[in-house]
Amino acid sequence: MGCCCSKRGGSGGAVRSQTEMSTQNGGKVGGRSLSIARTMTQPSINIEKGATKISGNGLALAGAAIEQDAAYWEWHIHQVPEGTKVSFGVAHKKDRNFYNELDKNNEDSPEHNGRSMMKEIEVKNEDTVGVAVQQSDLPMVQFLLNGEPLHELAINRFRGMVYPSVYLPELEEKLQIQLEMNENGFRQMSPHARFGPVIVARGLI
């Protein structure tokens, strides 16, 4: 755990701000966690096993925003019908109003359904999909399948605060995958040493 403190003078006295970091899987800081966020996830998604394993269909977001310059996380495929394509990437913050409007309008374009910064990848049982995000210089989202980079799928530009996200398609058979944001649980190496596990940051005033 690292911390940074600063003081600022003024007529009301000194103001102290502190930032705390946590990389514990499933740990919470300021209401945000390294797991799937129920409040930002489509109701048709089932969340289980410490809020990291999901099934069902729809959009799911992790509770921690990407606030560092470079971050890496994985999705572990546990159960999937042959030939299934799942969308991985990042998304802006979502809430219940977003999903209510989505149901009403029945929009399926990436610009409206939250998948504009996500890419489809065909997966099979026991696959590992890695996602690497860099924000300094040229913002980019990179994808890896079982450690092999998928250069053609890279997203070269994005704006705003983003969260790890996944979209499960509607299938007759069960589809189950697990989010892994704990470095100890990674199956593969990140594309570069600068891509570390997601850090949850909180400012205290």
C-alpha positions as CSV (number, residue, x, y, z in Angstrom):
1,M,0.0,0.0,0.0
2,G,1.4,3.4,-1.0
3,C,0.2,6.7,0.1
4,C,0.8,10.3,-0.8
5,C,0.0,13.2,1.4
6,S,-0.1,17.0,0.7
7,K,-1.1,20.1,2.7
8,R,-2.6,23.3,1.3
9,G,-2.8,26.4,3.5
10,G,-5.8,28.8,3.6
11,S,-7.9,30.9,5.9
12,G,-9.7,27.9,7.1
13,G,-6.5,26.1,8.0
14,A,-4.6,23.3,6.3
15,V,-6.4,20.7,4.2
16,R,-5.0,17.3,4.0
17,S,-5.6,14.9,1.2
18,Q,-4.5,11.3,1.1
19,T,-4.6,8.6,-1.6
20,E,-4.7,5.0,-0.7
21,M,-4.0,2.2,-3.1
22,S,-5.3,-1.4,-3.0
23,T,-4.7,-4.3,-5.4
24,Q,-6.5,-7.0,-3.3
25,N,-8.8,-9.1,-5.5
26,G,-12.3,-8.3,-4.5
27,G,-11.1,-5.7,-2.0
28,K,-13.1,-2.4,-1.8
29,V,-11.8,1.1,-1.6
30,G,-14.3,4.0,-1.5
31,G,-17.1,1.7,-2.7
32,R,-15.1,0.5,-5.7
33,S,-13.8,-3.0,-6.0
34,L,-11.7,-5.3,-8.2
35,S,-14.8,-7.4,-9.1
36,I,-18.0,-7.1,-11.1
37,A,-20.2,-4.2,-10.1
38,R,-23.9,-5.1,-9.7
39,T,-25.0,-1.5,-10.0
40,M,-23.1,-1.0,-13.4
41,T,-24.1,-4.4,-14.8
42,Q,-27.1,-5.4,-16.9
43,P,-29.7,-7.2,-14.8
44,S,-29.6,-10.2,-17.1
45,I,-26.1,-11.0,-16.0
46,N,-25.7,-13.5,-13.1
47,I,-22.9,-12.7,-10.7
48,E,-21.4,-15.4,-8.5
49,K,-18.2,-16.6,-6.8
50,G,-16.9,-13.5,-5.0
51,A,-18.5,-11.2,-7.7
52,T,-15.9,-12.2,-10.3
53,K,-17.6,-15.1,-12.1
54,I,-20.5,-14.3,-14.4
55,S,-23.0,-16.0,-16.7
56,G,-26.2,-15.1,-18.5
57,N,-26.1,-12.4,-21.2
58,G,-25.6,-8.7,-21.5
59,L,-23.0,-6.1,-20.4
60,A,-20.9,-6.3,-17.2
61,L,-18.5,-3.8,-15.8
62,A,-15.9,-4.1,-13.0
63,G,-16.2,-1.7,-10.1
64,A,-12.8,-0.1,-10.5
65,A,-12.0,2.6,-13.1
66,I,-8.7,2.5,-14.9
67,E,-6.8,5.5,-13.3
68,Q,-3.2,4.4,-13.8
69,D,-1.1,5.0,-17.0
70,A,-1.0,1.3,-17.9
71,A,-3.1,-1.6,-16.6
72,Y,-3.7,-5.3,-17.4
73,W,-6.4,-7.8,-16.5
74,E,-7.6,-11.2,-17.7
75,W,-10.9,-13.0,-18.4
76,H,-10.8,-16.8,-17.9
77,I,-13.3,-18.8,-20.0
78,H,-14.8,-21.6,-17.9
79,Q,-17.8,-22.7,-20.0
80,V,-18.7,-21.7,-23.6
81,P,-20.3,-23.4,-26.6
82,E,-18.0,-23.9,-29.6
83,G,-17.7,-21.0,-31.9
84,T,-18.9,-18.4,-29.4
85,K,-17.8,-14.8,-29.8
86,V,-17.6,-12.6,-26.6
87,S,-16.9,-8.9,-26.6
88,F,-14.1,-7.6,-24.3
89,G,-12.7,-4.2,-23.6
90,V,-13.6,-1.1,-21.6
91,A,-16.8,1.0,-21.2
92,H,-17.8,4.3,-19.6
93,K,-19.7,4.1,-16.3
94,K,-23.2,2.7,-16.6
95,D,-26.2,2.8,-14.2
96,R,-29.7,1.4,-14.0
97,N,-31.1,4.3,-16.1
98,F,-28.8,3.4,-19.0
99,Y,-30.1,-0.2,-19.0
100,N,-33.7,0.9,-18.7
101,E,-33.3,3.1,-21.7
102,L,-31.5,0.3,-23.6
103,D,-34.5,-2.0,-23.0
104,K,-37.0,0.6,-24.1
105,N,-35.2,1.6,-27.3
106,N,-34.0,-1.9,-28.2
107,E,-30.9,-0.3,-29.7
108,D,-28.2,-2.8,-30.7
109,S,-25.5,-0.6,-32.3
110,P,-22.2,-0.3,-30.3
111,E,-22.7,3.4,-29.9
112,H,-25.9,2.9,-28.0
113,N,-25.4,-0.5,-26.2
114,G,-22.1,0.4,-24.4
115,R,-19.8,-1.7,-26.7
116,S,-18.1,1.0,-28.7
117,M,-14.8,0.4,-27.0
118,M,-15.0,-3.4,-27.1
119,K,-14.0,-6.1,-29.6
120,E,-15.5,-9.6,-30.3
121,I,-13.1,-12.5,-29.8
122,E,-14.0,-16.1,-30.5
123,V,-13.2,-18.2,-27.4
124,K,-13.3,-21.8,-26.2
125,N,-13.2,-23.5,-22.8
126,E,-10.0,-22.7,-20.8
127,D,-9.0,-19.8,-23.0
128,T,-7.5,-16.7,-21.4
129,V,-8.3,-13.2,-22.8
130,G,-5.9,-10.5,-21.7
131,V,-6.8,-6.8,-21.9
132,A,-4.1,-4.1,-21.7
133,V,-4.9,-0.4,-21.5
134,Q,-2.5,2.5,-21.8
135,Q,-3.6,6.1,-21.2
136,S,-0.4,8.2,-21.5
137,D,0.8,9.4,-24.9
138,L,-1.5,7.5,-27.3
139,P,-4.5,5.9,-25.4
140,M,-4.9,2.3,-26.5
141,V,-6.7,-0.9,-25.7
142,Q,-4.8,-4.1,-26.6
143,F,-6.1,-7.7,-26.6
144,L,-4.3,-11.0,-26.2
145,L,-5.7,-14.5,-26.6
146,N,-3.7,-17.1,-24.5
147,G,-0.8,-14.8,-24.4
148,E,-0.7,-14.0,-28.2
149,P,-1.4,-10.4,-29.1
150,L,-4.3,-9.7,-31.4
151,H,-2.9,-6.6,-33.1
152,E,-5.7,-6.2,-35.6
153,L,-8.2,-5.7,-32.8
154,A,-6.4,-2.9,-31.0
155,I,-8.5,0.2,-30.2
156,N,-6.3,3.2,-30.8
157,R,-8.1,6.0,-29.2
158,F,-10.7,6.5,-26.4
159,R,-11.7,9.3,-24.1
160,G,-12.9,9.7,-20.5
161,M,-12.8,7.4,-17.5
162,V,-13.3,3.7,-18.4
163,Y,-13.9,0.5,-16.6
164,P,-13.0,-3.1,-17.5
165,S,-16.1,-4.6,-19.3
166,V,-17.4,-7.7,-21.1
167,Y,-20.5,-8.5,-23.1
168,L,-21.9,-12.0,-23.1
169,P,-24.1,-12.9,-26.1
170,E,-27.5,-14.5,-25.6
171,L,-27.1,-18.3,-26.1
172,E,-29.2,-21.4,-25.5
173,E,-26.3,-23.1,-23.7
174,K,-24.6,-21.7,-20.6
175,L,-21.7,-19.3,-21.0
176,Q,-19.6,-18.7,-17.9
177,I,-16.4,-16.6,-17.6
178,Q,-14.4,-15.1,-14.7
179,L,-12.7,-11.7,-14.3
180,E,-9.2,-11.9,-12.9
181,M,-7.7,-8.6,-11.7
182,N,-5.3,-10.1,-9.1
183,E,-1.8,-10.5,-10.4
184,N,-1.4,-13.8,-8.5
185,G,-4.2,-15.2,-10.5
186,F,-2.9,-14.2,-14.0
187,R,-2.3,-17.1,-16.4
188,Q,-0.3,-15.1,-18.9
189,M,2.2,-12.3,-19.0
190,S,1.1,-8.7,-19.8
191,P,2.5,-7.3,-23.1
192,H,5.1,-5.2,-21.3
193,A,6.4,-4.7,-17.7
194,R,4.7,-1.3,-17.4
195,F,1.2,-3.0,-17.6
196,G,0.5,-3.9,-14.0
197,P,-2.7,-5.1,-12.3
198,V,-5.5,-2.5,-11.8
199,I,-5.0,-0.3,-8.8
200,V,-8.0,1.1,-6.9
201,A,-7.3,4.6,-5.7
202,R,-9.2,6.8,-3.3
203,G,-8.7,10.4,-2.3
204,L,-9.5,11.3,1.3
205,I,-10.1,14.9,2.3
